[in-house]
Amino acid sequence: MSMTRRVSAFLLALAAFMIFEWISLGFNLSDGHPTAFYVVHGVLIVVNIVLAVVLALVGVRGLKAGRA
């Protein structure tokens, strides 16, 4: 089962948005919070960036499969 180009493009756009959003959040975290706050947000950032990379890979594979 292959996905449409529209779905592939959506996955790529979603991945780009997720990476931008979570990296921006990482840079905008202010000082003065307890260590646990930074640990939790660090884990959230890493997990969401990994998910974004997976979505991007699926989107790219979908675009390549659509061309073949």
C-alpha positions, 0 to 999 in steps of 0.5 A: 500500500502506497501513500499519496503525494499529498500525505507524504508532503503533509508528513514532511511539513509536520516533521519540519514544524515539529523540529522547528517548534521543539528546538525553539522551545529548547532555546526559549527555556528560561533559567530558574526552574528546578532540574526536573523541569529541564530533564522532563523538557529535554526528554520531550524535546529529544523524543519529539525530534526523533518522532519528527525524523521518523515522520520525515523518513516515511514522507520521503519514502512515500514520495520516492515510491510515488515516483516509481 
